[in-house]
Amino acid sequence: MKRSLSSLASVAVAAALLAGAAAAQVPAGPKLAVQAITQVAPNLPQYTKVDQPLLRDGIAKATGGRVELTLSSWPERNVNGPEVLRLVRSGQVDIAAAPLTTVSGDVPMLDGVDLAGMNADIAQARKVADAMVPVANKELERLGIKLVATYPFSGQMLFCRKPVASLADLKGLKVRTNGPSASDLIKSLGGQPVSLAFGEVYTALERGTVDCGITGAGSGNGVKWPEVTTHLYTLPLSWSTSGYFVNLAWWNKLDPAIRTQFEKTMSEVQEAQWKLGVEATNDGIACNVGRAADCKLHTLMKKPMVEARPEAGIGASLQKHLADDVLPGWIKRCGERCAAVYADVIAPITGIKYAAK
């Protein structure tokens, strides 16, 4: 027993020394107050399980308390999403996170990372995101912004208040879309895309102003969409690939030791978020449709949704809609430069070519 206690003491001492060494990498100096706004709701696991412990608390611990990061979710700061890049550019916040498609009105190139119907699985979505970061930063640099990490949400799926068993059933339905490429896809399928701020969708579904809404399997659970919808079509149309953005002037002026620690912390956040993307997708579906044994991260619905699984051959159908309508729509918004970027950077990963018409 004594030997065991001694061993435990040695482990504790070693851990303390390691922690001290980590803190020592950031020399003593003035405190730095940092403002960060991330995530569409404060109860999402992306916020509670990653941003709070790894970003807010992690950077404070790693810098020996020098960095004091004030973290808020969008609703807490009355942020709707499209203005995120402007908040970072103006220096009103130092760090902010948002889905790339949500802020693509300011930088259309960003929408190309995760076009609706393009990334059939999250592994491919990650490959495209990694490949596009240097391209995105060339665009963002002109605005005084830098993309320092990417992450997904859970698979973006259709929550509907009417029976939907296939994409063909969307014909004539009003669908709240989560970005321009999703709007192009819904139009291509015969539906009517509707643009609404994320926080307004619950009421619109409840009142029947829209028939369906697209969001993550987990995100929709977090904002209680299953309370006002009945059918969940479990085909991921995209992954709402998102980014953490920083004000470039602020970033460049940081004490080099603190900036290096921020880079390390954001890398840890990125890895944790991509891992969570897989877990949150499966868990979100399970919680929404009432599979209690598989529901760990989100809220088990008292009134389970009907699960509508993708029909056979849907992948080929989606690729056709992507090639015929979604890709041309993005390139029209973004310019011919984006056609070249798609051909050089994205097409080798997706295997889907763009042919100008």
C-alpha positions as CSV (number, residue, x, y, z in Angstrom):
1,M,0.0,0.0,0.0
2,K,2.9,2.4,0.9
3,R,4.5,1.7,-2.5
4,S,1.2,2.4,-4.2
5,L,0.8,5.8,-2.4
6,S,4.4,6.6,-3.2
7,S,3.7,5.8,-6.8
8,L,0.6,8.0,-6.8
9,A,2.6,10.8,-5.2
10,S,5.3,10.5,-7.9
11,V,2.6,10.7,-10.6
12,A,1.1,13.8,-9.0
13,V,4.5,15.5,-8.8
14,A,5.3,14.7,-12.4
15,A,1.9,16.1,-13.5
16,A,2.6,19.3,-11.5
17,L,6.0,19.7,-13.0
18,L,4.5,19.2,-16.5
19,A,1.8,21.7,-15.8
20,G,4.4,24.2,-14.5
21,A,6.5,23.6,-17.6
22,A,3.5,24.3,-19.9
23,A,2.7,27.5,-18.0
24,A,6.4,28.5,-18.1
25,Q,6.3,28.6,-21.9
26,V,4.3,31.8,-21.6
27,P,6.4,34.3,-19.6
28,A,4.9,36.5,-16.9
29,G,3.5,39.7,-18.2
30,P,0.4,41.9,-18.4
31,K,-3.0,40.3,-18.5
32,L,-4.8,40.2,-21.8
33,A,-8.6,40.5,-22.0
34,V,-10.0,38.7,-25.0
35,Q,-13.6,38.9,-26.3
36,A,-15.0,35.8,-28.1
37,I,-18.4,35.0,-29.5
38,T,-19.1,31.4,-30.7
39,Q,-22.1,29.1,-31.3
40,V,-25.7,29.6,-32.1
41,A,-27.0,28.5,-28.7
42,P,-25.4,28.2,-25.3
43,N,-26.6,24.6,-24.7
44,L,-25.0,23.0,-27.7
45,P,-22.2,20.5,-27.0
46,Q,-19.9,22.4,-29.4
47,Y,-20.1,25.2,-26.8
48,T,-20.4,23.3,-23.5
49,K,-18.0,20.4,-24.3
50,V,-15.4,22.2,-26.4
51,D,-15.5,26.0,-26.4
52,Q,-15.9,26.5,-22.7
53,P,-13.4,23.9,-21.4
54,L,-10.8,24.0,-24.2
55,L,-10.9,27.5,-25.5
56,R,-12.0,29.7,-22.5
57,D,-10.6,27.7,-19.6
58,G,-7.8,26.0,-21.6
59,I,-6.2,29.3,-22.8
60,A,-6.4,30.7,-19.3
61,K,-4.7,27.7,-17.8
62,A,-2.0,27.4,-20.5
63,T,-1.0,31.0,-20.1
64,G,-0.9,31.0,-16.3
65,G,-3.9,33.2,-16.1
66,R,-2.5,35.9,-18.4
67,V,-5.3,35.5,-20.9
68,E,-8.8,36.2,-19.6
69,L,-11.2,35.1,-22.3
70,T,-14.8,36.3,-22.0
71,L,-16.8,33.8,-24.0
72,S,-20.4,34.3,-25.1
73,S,-22.8,32.5,-27.5
74,W,-24.7,34.4,-30.2
75,P,-28.0,34.9,-28.3
76,E,-26.1,36.3,-25.3
77,R,-24.7,39.0,-27.5
78,N,-27.7,39.5,-29.8
79,V,-25.8,38.1,-32.8
80,N,-27.7,36.6,-35.7
81,G,-24.7,35.2,-37.7
82,P,-24.3,37.0,-41.0
83,E,-22.6,40.0,-39.2
84,V,-19.9,37.8,-37.5
85,L,-17.1,38.8,-39.9
86,R,-18.0,42.4,-39.6
87,L,-17.7,42.2,-35.8
88,V,-14.2,40.7,-36.1
89,R,-13.1,43.1,-38.8
90,S,-14.1,46.1,-36.8
91,G,-12.4,44.8,-33.7
92,Q,-15.6,44.7,-31.7
93,V,-14.6,41.1,-30.9
94,D,-11.2,39.4,-31.1
95,I,-12.4,35.9,-31.9
96,A,-15.7,34.7,-33.3
97,A,-17.1,31.5,-34.8
98,A,-19.8,30.9,-37.5
99,P,-20.8,28.5,-40.2
100,L,-18.9,29.5,-43.4
101,T,-22.1,29.6,-45.4
102,T,-23.7,32.0,-42.9
103,V,-20.9,34.6,-43.5
104,S,-20.4,33.8,-47.2
105,G,-22.4,36.9,-48.2
106,D,-19.3,38.9,-47.3
107,V,-16.8,36.3,-48.7
108,P,-18.5,34.1,-51.3
109,M,-15.5,31.8,-51.6
110,L,-16.2,30.5,-48.1
111,D,-19.4,28.8,-49.3
112,G,-17.5,26.5,-51.6
113,V,-16.0,24.6,-48.6
114,D,-19.3,22.7,-47.9
115,L,-21.8,23.1,-50.8
116,A,-25.1,21.4,-50.2
117,G,-25.0,17.9,-51.7
118,M,-21.2,17.9,-52.1
119,N,-19.7,16.2,-49.0
120,A,-21.4,12.8,-48.5
121,D,-19.5,12.1,-45.3
122,I,-17.7,14.1,-42.6
123,A,-14.3,12.7,-43.5
124,Q,-14.5,14.3,-47.0
125,A,-15.9,17.5,-45.5
126,R,-12.7,17.7,-43.3
127,K,-10.4,17.1,-46.3
128,V,-12.1,19.9,-48.3
129,A,-11.9,22.2,-45.3
130,D,-8.2,21.5,-44.7
131,A,-7.4,22.1,-48.4
132,M,-9.4,25.3,-48.5
133,V,-8.0,27.1,-45.4
134,P,-5.1,28.7,-47.3
135,V,-7.4,29.8,-50.1
136,A,-9.9,31.2,-47.6
137,N,-7.2,33.1,-45.8
138,K,-6.1,34.9,-49.0
139,E,-9.6,36.2,-49.3
140,L,-10.0,37.1,-45.7
141,E,-6.7,38.8,-45.4
142,R,-8.0,41.7,-47.5
143,L,-10.7,42.2,-44.8
144,G,-8.2,42.1,-42.0
145,I,-9.4,38.7,-40.8
146,K,-7.8,35.2,-40.4
147,L,-9.4,31.8,-40.2
148,V,-7.5,29.9,-37.4
149,A,-9.5,26.7,-37.2
150,T,-12.4,24.9,-38.8
151,Y,-15.1,22.6,-37.4
152,P,-18.4,20.9,-38.4
153,F,-21.7,20.8,-36.8
154,S,-23.7,17.6,-36.9
155,G,-25.0,16.4,-40.3
156,Q,-27.4,19.0,-41.7
157,M,-30.8,17.3,-42.1
158,L,-34.4,18.1,-42.9
159,F,-36.8,18.6,-40.0
160,C,-40.3,18.6,-41.4
161,R,-43.8,19.1,-40.1
162,K,-45.2,17.1,-43.0
163,P,-44.3,13.5,-44.0
164,V,-41.1,13.5,-46.0
165,A,-39.7,10.1,-47.0
166,S,-37.5,11.2,-49.9
167,L,-36.1,14.3,-51.5
168,A,-38.8,14.1,-54.1
169,D,-41.4,14.9,-51.3
170,L,-39.9,18.4,-51.0
171,K,-41.6,19.5,-54.2
172,G,-43.9,22.4,-53.4
173,L,-42.8,22.7,-49.7
174,K,-41.4,25.8,-48.1
175,V,-38.0,25.0,-46.6
176,R,-35.9,27.2,-44.4
177,T,-32.4,26.9,-45.8
178,N,-29.1,27.5,-44.0
179,G,-27.2,29.2,-46.8
180,P,-27.2,30.0,-50.5
181,S,-26.1,26.6,-51.8
182,A,-28.9,24.9,-49.8
183,S,-31.3,27.3,-51.4
184,D,-30.0,26.3,-54.8
185,L,-30.5,22.6,-53.9
186,I,-34.0,23.1,-52.6
187,K,-35.0,25.0,-55.8
188,S,-33.4,22.2,-57.9
189,L,-35.6,19.7,-56.0
190,G,-38.8,21.7,-56.6
191,G,-39.1,23.2,-53.2
192,Q,-39.3,26.8,-52.1
193,P,-36.3,28.0,-50.1
194,V,-37.0,30.5,-47.3
195,S,-34.4,32.7,-45.6
196,L,-34.9,33.1,-41.8
197,A,-32.6,33.8,-38.9
198,F,-31.8,30.7,-37.0
199,G,-33.6,31.9,-33.9
200,E,-36.8,32.5,-35.8
201,V,-37.2,29.1,-37.3
202,Y,-38.9,27.4,-34.3
203,T,-41.8,29.8,-34.4
204,A,-42.1,29.6,-38.2
205,L,-42.3,25.8,-38.0
206,E,-44.8,26.0,-35.2
207,R,-47.0,28.3,-37.1
208,G,-46.6,26.5,-40.5
209,T,-44.9,29.5,-42.1
210,V,-42.4,27.0,-43.3
211,D,-42.9,23.2,-43.8
212,C,-39.3,22.1,-43.1
213,G,-36.0,23.5,-41.9
214,I,-32.4,22.4,-42.5
215,T,-30.1,22.2,-39.5
216,G,-27.8,19.8,-37.7
217,A,-29.3,16.6,-36.2
218,G,-27.9,17.7,-32.9
219,S,-28.4,21.5,-33.3
220,G,-32.0,21.0,-34.1
221,N,-32.4,19.0,-30.9
222,G,-30.7,21.7,-29.0
223,V,-33.2,24.4,-30.1
224,K,-36.1,22.0,-29.7
225,W,-37.2,21.8,-33.4
226,P,-38.5,18.2,-32.8
227,E,-41.3,19.8,-30.7
228,V,-42.7,21.5,-33.8
229,T,-41.8,18.9,-36.5
230,T,-42.7,15.3,-37.0
231,H,-40.3,13.8,-39.6
232,L,-36.5,13.7,-39.7
233,Y,-35.0,12.9,-43.1
234,T,-31.6,11.6,-42.0
235,L,-29.5,12.3,-45.1
236,P,-26.7,14.8,-44.4
237,L,-27.0,17.5,-47.0
238,S,-23.9,19.3,-45.7
239,W,-22.0,19.6,-42.4
240,S,-22.3,23.4,-41.8
241,T,-18.6,23.5,-41.8
242,S,-17.6,26.5,-39.7
243,G,-14.7,28.6,-38.7
244,Y,-13.1,30.4,-35.8
245,F,-12.0,33.9,-37.1
246,V,-9.7,36.4,-35.5
247,N,-9.0,40.0,-36.1
248,L,-5.7,39.9,-38.1
249,A,-4.2,43.1,-36.6
250,W,-5.0,42.0,-33.1
251,W,-3.5,38.5,-33.8
252,N,-0.3,39.9,-35.3
253,K,0.2,42.2,-32.3
254,L,-0.1,39.4,-29.7
255,D,2.9,38.6,-27.6
256,P,4.6,35.8,-29.7
257,A,4.4,33.3,-26.8
258,I,0.7,34.0,-26.3
259,R,0.0,33.7,-30.1
260,T,1.9,30.4,-30.2
261,Q,-0.3,29.1,-27.3
262,F,-3.4,30.3,-29.1
263,E,-2.4,28.4,-32.2
264,K,-1.9,25.2,-30.0
265,T,-5.2,25.8,-28.3
266,M,-7.1,26.3,-31.5
267,S,-5.6,23.2,-33.0
268,E,-6.9,21.2,-29.9
269,V,-10.3,22.9,-30.3
270,Q,-10.4,22.0,-34.0
271,E,-9.6,18.3,-33.4
272,A,-12.2,18.0,-30.6
273,Q,-14.9,19.7,-32.7
274,W,-14.4,17.4,-35.7
275,K,-14.5,14.4,-33.5
276,L,-17.7,15.8,-31.9
277,G,-19.2,16.2,-35.3
278,V,-19.4,12.5,-35.8
279,E,-20.7,11.8,-32.3
280,A,-23.3,14.6,-32.4
281,T,-24.7,13.5,-35.7
282,N,-25.5,9.9,-34.5
283,D,-26.5,11.1,-31.1
284,G,-28.8,13.8,-32.5
285,I,-30.6,11.4,-34.7
286,A,-31.0,8.9,-31.8
287,C,-32.4,11.5,-29.4
288,N,-34.8,13.0,-32.0
289,V,-36.3,9.6,-32.9
290,G,-36.4,8.2,-29.4
291,R,-33.6,5.7,-29.3
292,A,-32.8,6.2,-25.6
293,A,-29.8,3.8,-25.4
294,D,-27.9,5.8,-28.0
295,C,-28.9,9.3,-26.7
296,K,-26.0,10.6,-24.6
297,L,-25.2,14.2,-25.7
298,H,-28.6,15.8,-26.5
299,T,-32.2,15.6,-25.1
300,L,-34.3,12.5,-25.6
301,M,-37.6,13.6,-27.2
302,K,-40.7,12.7,-25.3
303,K,-42.6,12.6,-28.6
304,P,-40.1,10.9,-31.0
305,M,-39.9,12.0,-34.6
306,V,-40.4,9.6,-37.5
307,E,-37.0,8.6,-38.9
308,A,-37.0,8.7,-42.7
309,R,-33.8,7.1,-44.0
310,P,-32.2,8.0,-47.4
311,E,-33.4,6.0,-50.3
312,A,-31.1,3.8,-52.4
313,G,-29.2,5.7,-55.1
314,I,-29.7,9.1,-53.5
315,G,-25.9,9.9,-53.7
316,A,-25.9,9.9,-57.5
317,S,-29.0,12.0,-57.6
318,L,-27.5,14.6,-55.2
319,Q,-24.3,14.8,-57.3
320,K,-26.4,15.6,-60.4
321,H,-28.2,18.4,-58.6
322,L,-24.9,19.6,-57.3
323,A,-23.3,19.6,-60.8
324,D,-26.4,21.0,-62.6
325,D,-27.5,23.7,-60.1
326,V,-25.6,24.1,-56.9
327,L,-22.1,24.5,-58.3
328,P,-23.2,26.9,-61.1
329,G,-25.1,28.9,-58.5
330,W,-22.1,29.3,-56.3
331,I,-19.7,30.2,-59.2
332,K,-22.2,32.8,-60.4
333,R,-22.1,34.4,-56.9
334,C,-18.4,34.0,-56.5
335,G,-16.9,34.5,-60.0
336,E,-14.8,32.6,-62.4
337,R,-11.9,32.6,-60.0
338,C,-14.0,30.2,-57.9
339,A,-14.4,27.9,-60.8
340,A,-10.6,27.6,-61.0
341,V,-10.4,27.1,-57.2
342,Y,-13.0,24.3,-57.4
343,A,-11.2,22.6,-60.2
344,D,-7.7,22.9,-58.6
345,V,-8.5,22.3,-54.9
346,I,-12.0,20.8,-54.4
347,A,-12.7,18.6,-57.4
348,P,-9.7,16.3,-56.8
349,I,-11.2,15.5,-53.4
350,T,-14.9,15.2,-54.3
351,G,-14.4,13.6,-57.8
352,I,-17.2,15.8,-59.1
353,K,-16.3,18.1,-62.0
354,Y,-17.7,21.5,-62.8
355,A,-18.6,22.1,-66.4
356,A,-19.4,25.7,-67.4
357,K,-22.6,26.0,-69.3
